[in-house]
Amino acid sequence: MARKNKRPNKASSTPPRGTTDRDKAIDALMALLAEHSFEQIGLAEVAGRAGLKLSQLRAEFGSTLAILATQMKDIDRAVLDGGDADMTEEQVRDRLFDVLMRRLEALGPYKEAVRSIMRSARRNPGLALAFNAMAVRSQKWMLEAAGIGASGPRGALRAQGAALMFARVLSVWVDDEEEGLDRTMAALDRGLSSAARWAGFLDDLCSLPKCVMRGPRRRRARDKEEAEAA
């Protein structure tokens, strides 16, 4: 495992909730997810648990997926706000480890909800695609926070790879009851090792179009020069 990998000092960087209709709706959905599958939860159930009228819920959200997406955005913000200035001088791998461990810390209060979401994703391909799209958006921000470019086609591939890697880490985390999360950190370390190899392959892959195009272009330019000289 990487030498400088460590858990954040804060027990949780999850922002306080419960004051606005928006926050009440998010809290209600996450509480319901700890008890039911995502497919079983309707907007009426969310409104009832939150103590809101349907009209109040509609003013904030259009679907349960929208509520979940907002929750994930809040987790993103909590992770980005909790950056450690001491990590800026560390290697990229260690910075990403730190960022993703902060994400797990922020998700800590919602472990049962995360477990429920993962079960639904395994059963329902449509939901799996929707959850994956949210995860990829979040991982773009996690990569940027670690100083890894996440823009353009290459960045999109990196974010997708990070989302898949983090999903595997989550599958360990939801059953890791140790205070130090040793199993989770080991899984994350292995995932980052695989990601490093993938990143090297990706760099080689992205350079191929340039190599492929360079040959014909050079031949055309050479043929043109020879024709002009003749």
C-alpha positions as CSV (number, residue, x, y, z in Angstrom):
1,M,0.0,0.0,0.0
2,A,1.2,3.5,-0.7
3,R,3.2,5.0,2.1
4,K,1.4,8.3,2.6
5,N,-2.1,6.9,2.2
6,K,-4.2,7.9,5.2
7,R,-7.7,8.6,6.2
8,P,-8.9,12.2,6.6
9,N,-8.8,13.6,10.2
10,K,-12.5,14.7,10.1
11,A,-15.0,12.0,11.0
12,S,-17.3,13.3,8.2
13,S,-17.4,16.3,5.9
14,T,-21.1,15.8,5.1
15,P,-22.8,19.3,5.1
16,P,-25.6,19.8,7.6
17,R,-29.1,19.2,6.4
18,G,-32.7,19.5,7.5
19,T,-33.5,23.2,7.1
20,T,-34.8,23.6,3.6
21,D,-37.4,21.6,1.6
22,R,-34.5,20.6,-0.7
23,D,-32.5,19.2,2.3
24,K,-35.6,17.5,3.8
25,A,-36.3,15.7,0.5
26,I,-32.7,14.5,0.2
27,D,-32.6,13.3,3.8
28,A,-36.0,11.5,3.2
29,L,-34.8,9.7,0.1
30,M,-31.6,8.5,1.7
31,A,-33.5,7.3,4.8
32,L,-35.9,5.4,2.6
33,L,-33.1,3.9,0.6
34,A,-31.8,2.3,3.8
35,E,-35.1,0.5,4.1
36,H,-36.3,-0.1,0.5
37,S,-34.9,-0.5,-3.0
38,F,-34.7,2.5,-5.3
39,E,-37.4,1.1,-7.6
40,Q,-39.9,0.9,-4.7
41,I,-39.6,4.5,-3.7
42,G,-42.0,7.0,-5.2
43,L,-42.2,10.8,-4.9
44,A,-45.2,10.5,-2.6
45,E,-43.2,8.4,-0.2
46,V,-40.3,10.9,-0.3
47,A,-42.7,13.8,0.4
48,G,-44.4,11.9,3.2
49,R,-41.1,11.0,4.9
50,A,-39.9,14.6,4.5
51,G,-43.1,16.1,5.8
52,L,-43.7,18.0,2.6
53,K,-46.6,18.5,0.3
54,L,-46.2,17.1,-3.2
55,S,-46.3,20.6,-4.5
56,Q,-43.4,21.6,-2.3
57,L,-41.4,18.6,-3.5
58,R,-42.2,19.4,-7.1
59,A,-40.9,22.9,-6.7
60,E,-37.5,21.4,-5.9
61,F,-37.2,18.1,-7.9
62,G,-38.8,16.4,-10.8
63,S,-37.9,12.8,-10.0
64,T,-36.2,10.5,-7.4
65,L,-33.2,10.3,-9.7
66,A,-32.9,14.1,-9.6
67,I,-32.9,14.0,-5.8
68,L,-30.2,11.4,-5.8
69,A,-28.2,13.4,-8.3
70,T,-28.4,16.4,-6.1
71,Q,-27.2,14.3,-3.1
72,M,-24.2,13.2,-5.1
73,K,-23.5,16.8,-6.1
74,D,-23.5,17.7,-2.4
75,I,-21.1,14.9,-1.7
76,D,-18.8,16.2,-4.5
77,R,-18.9,19.7,-2.9
78,A,-18.1,18.3,0.6
79,V,-15.0,16.4,-0.8
80,L,-13.8,19.4,-2.8
81,D,-14.2,21.7,0.3
82,G,-12.2,19.3,2.4
83,G,-9.0,19.4,0.4
84,D,-5.7,19.1,2.3
85,A,-3.1,21.7,1.3
86,D,-0.4,19.4,2.5
87,M,-1.2,16.9,-0.3
88,T,-0.4,19.3,-3.1
89,E,3.3,18.2,-3.0
90,E,2.4,14.5,-3.0
91,Q,2.4,12.2,-6.0
92,V,-0.7,12.1,-8.1
93,R,-1.6,8.6,-6.9
94,D,-1.5,9.7,-3.3
95,R,-3.5,12.8,-4.0
96,L,-6.2,10.7,-5.7
97,F,-6.1,8.2,-2.8
98,D,-6.7,11.1,-0.4
99,V,-9.6,12.5,-2.5
100,L,-11.4,9.2,-2.7
101,M,-11.0,8.4,1.0
102,R,-12.5,11.8,1.7
103,R,-15.4,10.8,-0.5
104,L,-15.9,7.6,1.5
105,E,-15.8,9.6,4.7
106,A,-18.6,11.9,3.3
107,L,-20.6,8.8,2.3
108,G,-20.2,7.3,5.7
109,P,-23.6,8.3,7.1
110,Y,-25.3,6.9,4.0
111,K,-23.7,3.4,3.9
112,E,-27.0,1.5,3.9
113,A,-28.4,3.7,1.2
114,V,-25.3,3.1,-0.9
115,R,-25.7,-0.6,-0.4
116,S,-29.3,-0.4,-1.5
117,I,-28.4,1.6,-4.6
118,M,-25.7,-1.0,-5.6
119,R,-28.2,-3.8,-5.3
120,S,-30.7,-2.0,-7.5
121,A,-28.0,-1.3,-10.1
122,R,-27.2,-5.1,-10.2
123,R,-30.8,-5.9,-10.8
124,N,-31.9,-3.1,-13.2
125,P,-29.7,-2.2,-16.2
126,G,-31.6,1.0,-16.8
127,L,-30.9,2.2,-13.3
128,A,-27.3,1.0,-13.6
129,L,-26.8,3.3,-16.6
130,A,-28.3,6.2,-14.8
131,F,-26.3,5.7,-11.7
132,N,-23.1,5.3,-13.8
133,A,-23.7,8.6,-15.5
134,M,-23.9,10.3,-12.1
135,A,-20.8,8.5,-10.9
136,V,-18.8,9.5,-14.0
137,R,-19.8,13.2,-13.5
138,S,-18.6,13.0,-9.9
139,Q,-15.4,11.2,-10.7
140,K,-14.5,14.0,-13.2
141,W,-14.4,16.4,-10.2
142,M,-12.5,13.9,-8.1
143,L,-9.8,13.6,-10.8
144,E,-9.6,17.3,-11.2
145,A,-9.2,17.7,-7.4
146,A,-6.3,15.3,-7.6
147,G,-4.7,17.3,-10.4
148,I,-5.6,14.8,-13.1
149,G,-7.1,16.2,-16.3
150,A,-10.7,15.1,-16.9
151,S,-11.6,17.1,-20.0
152,G,-12.0,15.9,-23.6
153,P,-12.2,12.3,-24.8
154,R,-9.2,11.1,-22.8
155,G,-10.7,12.7,-19.6
156,A,-14.0,11.1,-20.2
157,L,-12.4,7.7,-20.4
158,R,-10.4,8.4,-17.3
159,A,-13.6,9.4,-15.4
160,Q,-15.4,6.2,-16.6
161,G,-12.5,4.1,-15.5
162,A,-12.4,5.9,-12.1
163,A,-16.2,5.3,-11.7
164,L,-15.9,1.6,-12.3
165,M,-12.9,1.3,-10.0
166,F,-14.6,3.2,-7.3
167,A,-17.7,1.1,-7.6
168,R,-15.5,-2.0,-6.8
169,V,-14.1,-0.2,-3.8
170,L,-17.6,0.6,-2.6
171,S,-18.5,-3.1,-2.8
172,V,-15.8,-3.7,-0.2
173,W,-16.5,-0.6,1.8
174,V,-20.2,-1.4,2.5
175,D,-19.1,-4.5,4.3
176,D,-16.0,-3.1,6.0
177,E,-16.9,-2.6,9.7
178,E,-13.3,-2.1,10.8
179,E,-12.6,1.4,12.3
180,G,-9.5,1.8,10.2
181,L,-11.2,0.6,7.0
182,D,-8.1,-1.5,6.2
183,R,-9.9,-3.7,3.7
184,T,-11.3,-0.7,1.9
185,M,-7.9,1.1,1.7
186,A,-6.3,-2.1,0.4
187,A,-9.0,-2.3,-2.3
188,L,-8.5,1.3,-3.2
189,D,-4.8,0.8,-3.4
190,R,-5.2,-2.1,-5.7
191,G,-7.7,-0.2,-7.8
192,L,-5.3,2.7,-8.2
193,S,-2.5,0.3,-9.2
194,S,-4.8,-1.0,-12.0
195,A,-5.8,2.5,-12.9
196,A,-2.1,3.5,-13.3
197,R,-1.6,0.7,-15.7
198,W,-4.7,1.6,-17.6
199,A,-3.6,5.3,-17.8
200,G,-0.4,4.2,-19.4
201,F,-2.2,2.1,-21.9
202,L,-4.6,5.0,-22.5
203,D,-1.7,7.4,-23.3
204,D,-0.4,5.0,-25.8
205,L,-3.8,4.5,-27.3
206,C,-4.5,8.2,-27.7
207,S,-1.2,8.6,-29.5
208,L,-2.1,6.1,-32.2
209,P,-4.3,8.3,-34.3
210,K,-1.4,10.8,-34.6
211,C,0.9,8.1,-35.7
212,V,-1.5,6.6,-38.1
213,M,-2.2,9.9,-39.7
214,R,1.3,11.1,-39.7
215,G,2.5,8.6,-42.3
216,P,0.0,9.3,-45.1
217,R,0.3,13.0,-44.5
218,R,4.1,12.9,-44.8
219,R,3.8,10.8,-48.0
220,R,1.3,13.2,-49.6
221,A,3.6,16.2,-48.7
222,R,6.6,14.4,-50.1
223,D,4.7,13.5,-53.3
224,K,3.6,17.1,-53.7
225,E,7.2,18.4,-53.3
226,E,8.5,15.9,-55.9
227,A,5.8,16.9,-58.3
228,E,6.5,20.6,-57.9
229,A,10.2,19.9,-58.4
230,A,9.6,18.0,-61.6
